[in-house]
């Protein structure tokens, strides 16, 4: 038996057939261990010819032609039926797999007897997702955030699909992937998550022709969402698990038309149409426990929706879209070959004041100044302000569009502001280890920028980690900055053979960045940079000398520093 069958539904893909094919045909798993099944859904362009040419050239490629069904569901079902592999991997016609994707995914699946394996998703259609924060050998929908990943671009054990008659809805059905995935998750005894290696490249087509971008009327779209909701309710008992599974669609799909930016982009009858459709679904399909488990601001939106306060939702969105994250670097230093970054993350309103909680008569109220004058939001409580607060630092490999998570989480706490006012912040120390950050492997050569992601009181933001003047002192132009005297922030050599890792602030925003140079490729400017930033006494002496140089010599020194630090010129 083959190890894997790749199933690709195709309809009028044109040149994207040839763009996607190389990544599928050259998998390191080996041509004798897998097959590629293209199911042509009655294409009217030259896709069928392109597919037949691939099959003629490659023995592990099969093409099935069928009449047009109008959606990817039937082609995927045909692929499941015809597959000869132990596992089935779904790929869309305009996406790609990384070269070793099948090898890594199948190894994880075989090790755990997995029913479903989620591979790390990257690409222009994919942002960072903490579903892929760590590799998970075995989990279920009850103990992992699987509901945050409802696309079908995953590997499934074929016998599992057949035993439970798991099929995609056929014909033009919106959210057919969600319906398939929730049914699969609820039946899977073992799900594995591969976060150590990028696997699936989800690409945005330059002609805007992605299947998921097709528009639909709100009645149609939310009618299909109701089908997903009812499927979850049918297959689970009322209670905490059911509420947990339903909360994702309430928060994402249901509240999307009545939150920023959508509610501010639509007006008049069009806005009212969306409001009426999602309000009816909220009242008719979702148990009260779903709303009650949401964070404070999200729960307020749900309350305003269900109570019929459209104008209040619009005004709330005007105010909340202007809330900005505030990231303070409290300390930063190299220690034991790792960059230790201590941060505090909070939120500020448009007027610059912290997003606050106010304690009144033993109750904790969500920022009364933010909500002033909004009908239905008066005295809105935030009874568990820390329960929904979480955040972390992320490292973005800009050249490869990859996001990696250092091994740390930030801790939520309340910070007194005086007068019964408090703010919720996230604090903690994150250690960025250049030797293990990338799924236990060293960071790749290139530039890597550091971000902070935070969820506080129902406000989610991602922000650059930047230099803040209150906590840092300059180490000289182009030489990075350090938060206080004597802290080892600059450059280190790590690993054997040694890699040069240069840390500093760069770009127009002064964002924290790390530049990784491979062994034996440290240029003269980098070596000088390393020498003058690796030890505090040398760094202080270099800074003193720099300030005493004549203007022309100082400019030349700055130019040298910019050559060593590839981000300082921005």
C-alpha positions in Angstrom: 0.0 0.0 0.0 1.1 3.5 -0.7 1.8 5.7 2.2 0.0 8.9 1.0 -2.4 10.0 -1.7 -2.5 13.7 -2.5 -5.9 14.7 -3.7 -6.2 17.9 -5.7 -9.6 19.2 -7.0 -9.2 21.2 -10.1 -11.4 23.6 -12.0 -10.1 26.1 -14.6 -6.8 26.3 -12.8 -4.8 27.1 -16.0 -1.2 28.0 -15.4 -1.6 27.3 -11.7 -1.6 23.6 -12.5 2.0 24.0 -13.6 2.9 26.3 -10.7 1.6 23.9 -8.1 2.7 20.6 -9.7 6.5 20.7 -9.0 6.0 20.8 -5.2 3.8 17.7 -5.4 5.8 15.7 -7.8 9.2 16.0 -6.0 8.4 15.0 -2.5 11.2 13.5 -0.5 8.9 10.7 0.6 9.8 9.1 -2.7 7.7 8.5 -5.9 7.1 4.9 -5.1 5.6 5.8 -1.7 2.9 8.2 -2.8 0.6 9.3 -5.6 -1.0 12.5 -6.8 -4.7 12.3 -7.8 -6.0 15.3 -9.8 -9.8 15.4 -10.1 -10.8 17.7 -12.9 -14.2 19.0 -12.2 -15.3 19.7 -15.8 -12.8 22.4 -16.6 -13.5 24.5 -19.6 -10.0 25.9 -20.1 -6.8 24.0 -20.9 -6.5 22.5 -17.4 -7.5 19.0 -18.5 -4.8 18.9 -21.1 -2.2 20.2 -18.7 -3.2 17.4 -16.2 -3.1 14.7 -18.8 0.4 15.8 -19.8 1.5 15.5 -16.2 0.1 12.0 -15.9 1.8 11.0 -19.1 5.2 12.2 -17.8 4.9 10.9 -14.2 3.9 7.4 -13.2 2.7 8.5 -9.7 0.2 10.9 -11.2 -3.4 10.0 -11.9 -6.1 12.2 -13.5 -9.9 11.7 -13.1 -12.2 13.7 -15.3 -15.8 14.3 -14.3 -18.7 16.6 -15.1 -18.7 20.0 -13.3 -20.2 19.8 -9.8 -19.6 23.5 -9.0 -17.5 23.2 -5.9 -14.5 21.3 -4.5 -16.6 18.9 -2.4 -17.4 16.2 -4.9 -13.9 16.1 -6.4 -12.4 15.6 -2.9 -14.9 12.8 -2.3 -13.9 11.1 -5.6 -10.3 11.4 -4.5 -11.0 9.7 -1.2 -12.8 6.9 -3.0 -10.0 6.4 -5.5 -7.1 6.9 -3.2 -4.7 3.9 -2.7 -2.7 5.5 0.1 -2.9 4.8 3.8 -3.3 8.6 4.3 -5.0 11.3 2.2 -3.6 14.8 1.9 -5.8 17.5 0.5 -4.2 20.3 -1.6 -6.0 23.1 -3.4 -5.1 23.7 -7.1 -3.3 27.0 -6.4 -1.3 25.9 -3.3 1.9 24.0 -2.7 3.6 21.6 -0.3 7.1 22.1 1.0 9.6 19.5 -0.3 9.6 17.2 2.8 6.0 17.8 3.9 4.7 14.3 3.2 7.7 12.7 4.8 7.4 14.7 8.1 3.6 14.4 8.2 3.5 10.6 7.6 6.3 10.0 10.1 4.3 11.8 12.8 1.1 10.0 11.7 2.7 6.5 11.8 4.3 7.1 15.1 1.0 7.9 16.8 -1.6 6.1 14.7 -3.1 9.5 14.0 -6.6 9.9 12.4 -5.7 13.5 11.4 -2.4 15.4 11.1 -2.2 19.2 10.9 0.9 20.5 9.2 2.3 24.0 9.8 0.7 26.4 7.3 2.7 29.2 5.7 2.3 31.5 2.7 0.6 34.7 1.6 -2.9 33.5 2.8 -1.6 32.4 6.2 -0.6 34.6 9.2 0.9 33.3 12.5 -1.3 30.8 14.3 -0.7 29.5 17.8 -2.2 26.2 16.7 1.3 25.6 15.4 3.1 27.0 18.4 4.4 23.5 19.4 4.4 20.1 17.8 1.7 17.9 19.6 2.0 14.2 19.2 -1.5 13.3 20.4 -4.5 15.5 21.2 -8.3 15.8 20.5 -10.7 18.6 19.9 -11.4 18.6 23.7 -7.9 19.5 24.8 -6.3 21.5 21.8 -7.4 24.6 19.9 -8.2 22.6 16.8 -11.4 24.6 16.1 -9.0 27.5 15.1 -8.0 25.4 12.1 -11.0 24.4 10.0 -9.5 24.3 6.5 -9.2 20.8 5.0 -5.5 21.1 4.0 -4.5 18.3 6.3 -3.6 14.6 6.2 -6.3 12.1 7.1 -6.1 8.4 7.6 -8.2 7.0 4.8 -9.7 4.1 6.8 -10.8 6.7 9.4 -12.7 8.6 6.7 -14.3 5.5 5.3 -15.3 4.0 8.7 -17.2 7.2 9.7 -18.5 8.0 6.2 -16.8 11.4 6.4 -17.6 13.2 3.1 -17.7 16.7 1.9 -21.0 18.2 1.0 -21.4 18.2 -2.7 -22.4 21.1 -5.0 -22.1 24.9 -4.3 -22.1 24.7 -0.5 -20.3 27.5 1.5 -18.3 26.4 4.5 -18.3 22.8 3.3 -14.8 22.6 4.7 -15.9 23.6 8.2 -18.8 21.1 8.1 -16.3 18.3 7.1 -13.7 19.3 9.7 -16.0 19.6 12.7 -17.4 16.2 12.0 -13.9 14.7 11.6 -12.6 16.4 14.8 -15.5 15.1 16.8 -14.8 11.5 15.7 -11.0 11.5 15.8 -9.4 9.7 18.7 -5.9 10.9 17.9 -5.0 14.2 16.2 -1.4 15.3 15.7 0.0 18.8 15.0 3.3 19.2 13.2 4.7 22.7 14.1 8.4 22.0 13.7 8.4 22.1 9.9 6.5 24.2 7.4 4.3 21.9 5.3 1.5 23.6 3.5 2.0 26.8 1.4 -1.4 28.6 1.2 -1.0 31.1 -1.6 -3.0 34.1 -2.6 -3.6 34.1 -6.4 -2.4 37.2 -8.2 -5.7 37.1 -10.2 -7.8 37.0 -7.1 -9.3 33.6 -8.1 -8.9 31.6 -4.9 -11.9 29.4 -4.3 -12.4 30.9 -0.8 -12.7 34.4 -2.1 -16.0 33.8 -3.9 -18.7 36.2 -2.6 -22.1 35.1 -1.5 -25.3 36.6 -0.1 -25.5 36.8 3.7 -28.6 34.6 3.8 -26.8 31.9 1.9 -23.5 32.1 3.8 -25.1 32.2 7.3 -27.6 29.5 6.3 -24.6 27.3 5.7 -23.1 28.4 9.0 -26.3 27.3 10.7 -25.8 23.9 9.2 -22.3 23.7 10.8 -23.7 24.9 14.2 -26.5 22.3 14.1 -24.0 19.6 13.3 -22.0 20.4 16.4 -25.2 20.5 18.5 -26.4 17.2 17.1 -23.1 15.4 17.9 -22.4 16.9 21.4 -24.3 17.2 24.6 -25.3 20.7 25.9 -22.6 21.9 28.2 -19.0 23.2 28.4 -17.7 21.2 25.4 -20.5 22.1 23.1 -20.2 25.8 24.1 -16.5 25.7 23.5 -16.9 24.3 20.0 -19.6 26.8 19.1 -17.7 29.8 20.5 -15.3 29.9 17.6 -17.9 30.4 14.9 -19.8 33.0 17.1 -16.6 35.0 17.7 -15.3 34.8 14.1 -18.1 34.3 11.5 -21.1 35.6 13.4 -19.6 38.8 14.9 -17.5 39.7 11.8 -20.3 41.7 10.1 -21.0 43.7 13.3 -17.4 44.5 14.3 -14.6 46.6 12.8 -13.8 47.0 10.0 -16.9 45.4 8.3 -19.6 47.3 10.3 -17.9 50.6 9.4 -17.6 49.8 5.7 -21.3 48.9 5.1 -24.1 51.4 5.4 -27.9 51.7 5.1 -30.0 48.7 4.0 -26.9 46.6 3.2 -25.7 46.9 6.8 -29.1 46.3 8.2 -29.5 43.2 6.1 -26.3 41.6 7.5 -27.3 42.7 11.0 -30.7 41.1 10.8 -29.3 37.8 9.4 -26.6 37.3 12.0 -28.9 38.5 14.9 -31.5 35.8 14.0 -28.8 33.2 13.9 -27.4 34.3 17.3 -30.8 34.1 18.9 -32.0 30.9 17.3 -29.0 28.7 17.1 -26.5 29.4 19.9 -27.1 28.5 23.6 -26.6 31.3 26.1 -23.4 29.6 27.5 -21.6 30.4 24.3 -21.9 34.1 24.8 -21.2 34.0 28.5 -17.8 32.4 27.9 -16.5 35.2 25.7 -14.0 37.9 26.9 -15.5 41.2 28.1 -15.5 43.3 25.0 -16.5 40.4 22.7 -19.3 39.5 25.1 -20.5 43.1 25.0 -20.7 42.9 21.2 -22.7 39.7 21.5 -25.1 41.4 24.0 -25.6 44.4 21.7 -26.2 42.1 18.8 -28.8 40.0 20.5 -30.5 43.0 22.1 -30.8 44.7 18.6 -28.5 47.7 19.2 -27.0 48.2 15.7 -26.1 51.9 16.3 -24.3 50.9 19.5 -22.3 48.3 17.6 -21.2 50.8 15.0 -20.1 53.3 17.7 -18.3 50.7 19.7 -16.4 49.6 16.6 -15.4 53.2 15.9 -13.8 53.4 19.3 -12.3 50.0 19.6 -10.6 50.1 16.2 -8.5 53.0 17.5 -7.2 51.0 20.5 -3.5 50.5 20.1 -1.1 48.0 21.7 1.7 49.2 23.9 4.8 47.1 24.2 7.5 48.1 26.7 10.9 46.4 26.7 11.8 46.3 30.4 15.1 44.4 30.0 17.0 42.8 27.2 20.4 40.9 27.3 22.3 38.0 25.9 22.8 35.3 28.4 23.9 31.7 27.9 23.7 32.1 24.1 20.0 33.2 24.3 18.5 36.6 23.9 16.4 37.3 27.0 13.6 39.9 26.4 11.5 41.1 29.3 8.3 42.9 28.1 5.1 44.4 29.4 2.2 44.5 26.9 -1.0 46.6 27.5 -3.6 48.5 25.4 -4.3 52.2 25.1 -7.4 54.0 23.9 -7.3 56.6 21.1 -6.8 59.4 23.7 -3.6 57.8 25.0 -5.1 56.6 28.2 -4.8 52.9 29.2 -7.7 50.6 28.4 -8.9 50.3 32.0 -11.1 48.5 34.4 -12.9 50.4 37.2 -13.8 48.9 40.5 -17.2 50.0 41.8 -19.0 48.4 44.7 -17.1 45.2 44.4 -17.7 44.9 40.7 -15.1 45.3 37.9 -16.4 47.4 35.1 -15.0 47.6 31.5 -13.6 51.0 30.8 -16.6 53.4 31.4 -14.8 56.2 29.4 -14.5 53.9 26.4 -18.2 53.0 26.6 -19.6 56.4 27.6 -22.9 57.2 25.8 -23.2 53.7 24.1 -26.7 52.5 24.6 -26.8 49.0 26.2 -23.1 49.2 27.3 -23.7 51.0 30.6 -22.0 49.4 33.6 -20.7 46.5 31.5 -18.9 44.0 33.8 -15.6 42.2 33.2 -15.9 39.6 36.0 -12.9 37.5 34.9 -10.5 40.0 33.3 -7.5 37.6 33.5 -9.3 34.5 32.3 -9.1 35.4 28.6 -5.8 37.3 28.6 -2.9 35.7 26.9 0.1 36.7 24.7 3.6 35.8 23.5 6.5 37.0 21.5 6.8 35.8 17.9 9.8 35.8 15.6 9.2 36.4 11.9 11.6 35.0 9.3 11.0 37.7 6.7 12.7 36.0 3.8 10.8 32.8 4.1 7.5 34.1 5.6 7.8 31.8 8.6 6.6 32.6 12.1 8.2 30.9 15.1 7.3 30.9 18.8 10.0 31.1 21.5 9.4 28.8 24.4 7.6 31.2 26.7 4.2 32.7 27.5 3.5 36.1 29.0 1.6 36.2 32.3 -1.5 38.3 32.7 -1.9 40.5 35.8 -3.7 43.7 36.8 -1.8 46.9 37.3 -3.2 49.6 39.6 -3.6 53.0 38.1 -5.1 54.7 41.1 -8.6 55.8 42.0 -10.0 52.3 41.7 -8.8 52.0 38.1 -6.7 49.1 36.9 -5.3 47.9 33.6 -4.7 44.4 32.4 -1.2 43.7 31.2 0.9 40.8 30.1 4.4 40.5 31.5 7.3 38.1 31.4 10.7 37.1 30.1 11.1 35.4 26.7 14.3 33.6 25.8 15.0 33.5 22.1 17.4 30.7 21.4 19.0 31.0 18.0 20.0 27.3 18.1 16.6 25.8 18.7 14.0 28.4 17.7 13.1 26.8 14.4 11.5 23.6 15.5 14.5 22.6 17.6 16.9 23.6 14.8 19.1 26.8 14.4 17.7 29.9 12.9 18.3 30.3 9.2 20.6 33.0 7.8 18.8 36.3 7.2 16.8 38.9 9.1 14.3 37.9 11.8 12.0 40.5 13.4 10.3 40.2 16.8 6.6 40.9 17.4 4.3 40.7 20.4 0.8 39.2 20.1 -1.7 39.9 22.8 -5.4 39.3 23.7 -6.6 41.6 26.5 -10.3 42.0 27.5 -11.4 40.9 24.0 -9.0 43.2 22.1 -6.5 41.3 20.0 -3.5 43.0 18.6 -0.1 42.2 17.1 2.6 44.8 17.6 6.3 45.3 16.8 8.7 45.0 19.7 10.4 48.4 19.5 12.9 50.5 21.4 11.2 52.6 24.1 13.2 55.6 25.3 12.1 55.3 28.9 13.7 51.9 29.2 16.6 52.1 26.8 19.8 54.0 26.4 21.5 54.3 23.0 24.6 52.4 22.3 25.6 54.6 19.5 24.3 55.1 15.9 24.1 51.8 14.1 25.3 49.8 17.1 22.0 48.9 18.5 20.6 50.0 21.9 20.8 48.6 25.4 18.2 49.1 28.2 20.6 50.4 30.8 24.3 50.2 31.4 26.1 46.9 31.4 23.5 44.8 29.7 24.9 42.4 27.1 22.8 43.4 24.0 24.6 43.3 20.7 26.1 40.3 19.0 27.1 36.7 19.9 28.5 33.6 18.3 26.5 30.5 18.9 26.8 26.8 17.9 29.6 24.7 16.4 30.8 25.9 13.9 29.8 29.3 15.2 27.0 31.4 13.7 27.1 35.2 14.2 23.8 36.6 15.5 23.6 40.4 15.6 20.7 41.9 17.6 19.6 45.5 17.3 16.8 48.0 16.6 16.1 48.8 13.0 13.8 50.0 10.3 11.6 53.1 10.6 9.8 51.8 13.6 13.1 50.7 15.4 11.9 47.1 15.6 13.9 44.4 17.4 15.7 42.3 14.8 18.2 39.5 14.7 20.5 39.0 11.8 21.9 35.5 11.4 25.1 34.9 9.5 26.2 31.3 8.6 29.6 29.9 9.7 32.5 31.4 7.9 30.6 34.3 6.3 31.1 37.0 8.9 32.3 40.1 7.0 34.9 42.5 8.3 32.2 45.1 9.4 30.4 42.3 11.2 33.6 41.2 13.0 34.2 44.8 14.1 30.6 45.1 15.1 30.9 41.9 17.1 34.0 43.0 18.9 32.5 46.4 19.8 29.2 45.1 21.0 29.8 41.7 22.6 31.1 43.0 26.0 29.8 46.0 28.0 33.2 47.6 28.7 34.3 47.4 25.1 30.9 48.7 24.0 31.0 51.7 26.3 34.6 52.5 25.2 33.5 52.3 21.5 30.6 54.6 22.2 32.9 57.1 23.9 35.4 57.0 21.1 32.6 57.5 18.5 31.3 60.6 20.2 34.8 62.2 20.3 35.6 61.6 16.6 35.6 64.5 14.1 32.4 64.8 12.1 33.8 63.2 8.9 35.3 60.3 10.8 32.1 59.8 12.8 30.1 59.6 9.5 32.5 57.0 8.2 32.1 55.0 11.4 28.4 55.2 11.1 28.6 54.0 7.5 30.6 51.0 8.7 28.1 50.3 11.4 25.3 50.4 8.8 27.1 47.9 6.7 27.4 45.6 9.7 23.8 46.2 10.8 21.6 45.6 7.7 18.5 47.2 9.3 20.0 50.5 10.6 19.5 52.3 7.4 15.7 52.2 7.5 
